[in-house]
Amino acid sequence: MPTSTENSHARRHQTEAFPTASRTSPNPASKNGDSSPPRDLFDTPDEDESAGTAHAPAPVVRHASSAAPTVRCPVLSDGAQMWRLARDSGELDVNTPYAYALLARDFADTCRVATIDDEPVGFVIGYRRPESAATLFVWQIAVDPAFRGRNIAGLLLDGLVRDLPDVTTVETTVTESNASSRRLFGKFADRHGADLAESPLFAADDFPDSHDAEPLLTISGLGR
Ligand SMILES: CC(C)(COP(=O)(O)OP(=O)(O)OC[C@H]1O[C@@H](n2cnc3c(N)ncnc32)[C@H](O)[C@@H]1OP(=O)(O)O)[C@@H](O)C(=O)NCCC(=O)NCCS
């Protein structure tokens, strides 16, 4: 799935197809054992934290709750938070807020949000391929950085395919350098006893901007 080039360039050294990824950033949840009350979930940064980014949208700083995540279909009003999660992901090409609202409304069947204390902390957006309804294309998946490393993305993918029993194949594209995402889809394939194959799809020069190639991952033979 499209990811921002600046970040993926920074991580380009990780070129093994399915590396045993080390954690590229600490997990505040496990590191701090933080059990902050829910009201701290969406603290906005103070002036010092925002210094130097006066013209950039300030990322929302969240403190991880230890509450268990819930996975559900999105509703239109989730679109704004899905957009924020994409914006703050550090990896994804950010679509318009309109696009996330549209997906939440019209493609809720093939999208999911993960909530903690009723607040979205992760999302997956996808669609059935028009020429092959049994193939689910996963367009974007993201988890709030404060909640990464807790298998929330895995829960999103598992919840999605559990609710779509006729889907036998999952496709996505992942840049070579996105080790976390490759681990995610590798583990997902393993959990479902599926085959995972990689093939070229989008070359860098298929994109009008500076963008890494996006090889296709095909996960077929999904078991439930
Ligand atoms: C990819 C992503 C959705 C995974 O979400 P997640 O809920 O953390 O998934 P998991 O807990 O299963 O962890 C997957 C891998 O991420 C890495 N990881 C673990 N903790 C992490 C952390 N705190 N920060 C960053 N990466 C971490 C590890 O490689 C982990 O694999 P492992 O558990 O086998 O070591 C998340 O890292 C993310 O939102 N990334 C930015 C957006 C993105 O790249 N999306 C995919 C585009 S193709």
The ligand as a MOL file (V3000), in Angstrom:
LIG
                    3D

  0  0  0     0  0            999 V3000
M  V30 BEGIN CTAB
M  V30 COUNTS 48 50 0 0 0
M  V30 BEGIN ATOM
M  V30 1 C 2.3930 -2.0740 10.3440 0
M  V30 2 C 1.5300 -1.7690 11.5800 0
M  V30 3 C 0.0810 -1.5480 11.1230 0
M  V30 4 C 1.5920 -2.9730 12.5330 0
M  V30 5 O 0.7000 -2.7270 13.6160 0
M  V30 6 P 0.8900 -3.4530 15.0400 0
M  V30 7 O -0.4370 -3.4810 15.7050 0
M  V30 8 O 2.0120 -2.8410 15.7720 0
M  V30 9 O 1.2850 -4.9370 14.5750 0
M  V30 10 P 2.0070 -6.0630 15.4530 0
M  V30 11 O 1.8060 -5.8330 16.9130 0
M  V30 12 O 1.5750 -7.3730 14.8640 0
M  V30 13 O 3.5530 -5.8550 15.1410 0
M  V30 14 C 4.0110 -6.1020 13.8290 0
M  V30 15 C 5.4900 -5.8500 13.7900 0
M  V30 16 O 5.7190 -4.4640 14.0160 0
M  V30 17 C 7.0020 -4.3090 14.6820 0
M  V30 18 N 6.7720 -3.5970 15.9490 0
M  V30 19 C 6.4650 -4.1080 17.1490 0
M  V30 20 N 6.3540 -3.1300 18.0590 0
M  V30 21 C 6.5540 -1.9910 17.4190 0
M  V30 22 C 6.5580 -0.6360 17.8170 0
M  V30 23 N 6.3240 -0.2790 19.0670 0
M  V30 24 N 6.7960 0.3070 16.8700 0
M  V30 25 C 7.0240 -0.0370 15.5980 0
M  V30 26 N 7.0500 -1.3150 15.1520 0
M  V30 27 C 6.8200 -2.2780 16.0530 0
M  V30 28 C 7.5540 -5.6850 14.8930 0
M  V30 29 O 8.3410 -6.0100 13.7750 0
M  V30 30 C 6.3040 -6.5180 14.8910 0
M  V30 31 O 6.5430 -7.8580 14.5550 0
M  V30 32 P 6.9040 -8.8750 15.7710 0
M  V30 33 O 5.8400 -8.7650 16.7910 0
M  V30 34 O 6.9160 -10.2100 15.1200 0
M  V30 35 O 8.2350 -8.4540 16.3000 0
M  V30 36 C 2.0440 -0.5150 12.3420 0
M  V30 37 O 3.4200 -0.6650 12.5710 0
M  V30 38 C 1.8090 0.7910 11.5950 0
M  V30 39 O 0.7550 1.4190 11.7340 0
M  V30 40 N 2.7960 1.2100 10.7740 0
M  V30 41 C 2.6670 2.4590 10.0050 0
M  V30 42 C 1.7060 2.2970 8.8530 0
M  V30 43 C 2.1540 1.1960 7.9230 0
M  V30 44 O 3.3320 1.0170 7.6370 0
M  V30 45 N 1.1610 0.4290 7.4310 0
M  V30 46 C 1.4070 -0.6460 6.5100 0
M  V30 47 C 1.7380 -0.0930 5.1670 0
M  V30 48 S 2.0790 -1.3800 4.0190 0
M  V30 END ATOM
M  V30 BEGIN BOND
M  V30 1 1 1 2
M  V30 2 1 2 3
M  V30 3 1 2 4
M  V30 4 1 2 36
M  V30 5 1 4 5
M  V30 6 1 5 6
M  V30 7 2 6 7
M  V30 8 1 6 8
M  V30 9 1 6 9
M  V30 10 1 9 10
M  V30 11 2 10 11
M  V30 12 1 10 12
M  V30 13 1 10 13
M  V30 14 1 13 14
M  V30 15 1 14 15
M  V30 16 1 15 16
M  V30 17 1 15 30
M  V30 18 1 16 17
M  V30 19 1 17 18
M  V30 20 1 17 28
M  V30 21 1 18 19
M  V30 22 1 18 27
M  V30 23 2 19 20
M  V30 24 1 20 21
M  V30 25 1 21 22
M  V30 26 2 21 27
M  V30 27 1 22 23
M  V30 28 2 22 24
M  V30 29 1 24 25
M  V30 30 2 25 26
M  V30 31 1 26 27
M  V30 32 1 28 29
M  V30 33 1 28 30
M  V30 34 1 30 31
M  V30 35 1 31 32
M  V30 36 2 32 33
M  V30 37 1 32 34
M  V30 38 1 32 35
M  V30 39 1 36 37
M  V30 40 1 36 38
M  V30 41 2 38 39
M  V30 42 1 38 40
M  V30 43 1 40 41
M  V30 44 1 41 42
M  V30 45 1 42 43
M  V30 46 2 43 44
M  V30 47 1 43 45
M  V30 48 1 45 46
M  V30 49 1 46 47
M  V30 50 1 47 48
M  V30 END BOND
M  V30 END CTAB
M  END
